[in-house]
Amino acid sequence: MEEKRIIAKDVINSLGIAQSVRSIFIEETDSPWNEKALIKRKKGLLDVKLTIWKDTLFLYGRIYHLFLYIYDVLNPNFQYDPKITPDEDREPKIRDRYNQIWSLYVDSRIEKIGIENFYDKALRKNLFTDIEKELSWEEADAIFQKLWEKDSYTYPEIIDYAYNLNKLREKTGITNHKTFEIEMNEFLRESYVKKHIDKLSSNTFRDIVNELLNFAAYHCKDAHVESSYYGISFIYQRRVFAEMIPARNNLLFLTLLDARSNLHETYKITEGSDIGAIQKTIKGMYNKISLPSHF
């Protein structure tokens, strides 16, 4: 932990923001995907909380990565304005894209100054391609290159690209036909899942189940849906936290699994079930396995 504190102080000095930081609190996490920086303003100074992966791989670069977000927030030329940030609940797709664009702006600068970084260009490209499944690989690569190579951004520019990625898409000159990867993504997202839902004879109940699937897709960040021969699984960081098994006679079995305690609970869902309560239960299990402790 002491090494992390020493690096953090070195980084804020090198970025020229030490005078704006009042305190730094560091907690550790078991996964690099949970790393983040949170800030609180008090009397014009920042209290910073860093959540840092326990591993020392590329430690300096990972801490530098976190503080670059804070540097941007403090930089008046960046024009940071939280009021225009996409809402995670109402616009999850836009929020994901906004996160990706700001992150690749951070990591492209780290690459340019020659600091070894966990989030290198190849990883950033893969993450960007993964969330932009409506694009062909060729299109996603071309757009990523334009975003990566841009020398500087303002916060309003990042927001504009998040809402209007087509501005860059049109500049690529690539015609997006139904490529193999697009059709495969659609097939994986829709076909197998649809077959399970089609077991339900009630159109109303099918709509309810689709509503639950959409809720999980939008509100469980970085989770994904996989279909198997017996049902539909919700997976976060290779761990299944929920399974849906549609049955005949308009019945859905929902099992929530806590990978940390190896406990599970199964619910029988019908047309008369309280869908709002079920959504809260799904989100609660996701939060339990995905969120680190709070500041």
Order of alpha helices (4+ residues) and beta strands (2+ residues): alpha-beta-beta-beta-alpha-alpha-alpha-alpha-alpha-alpha-alpha-alpha-alpha-beta-beta-beta-beta-beta-alpha
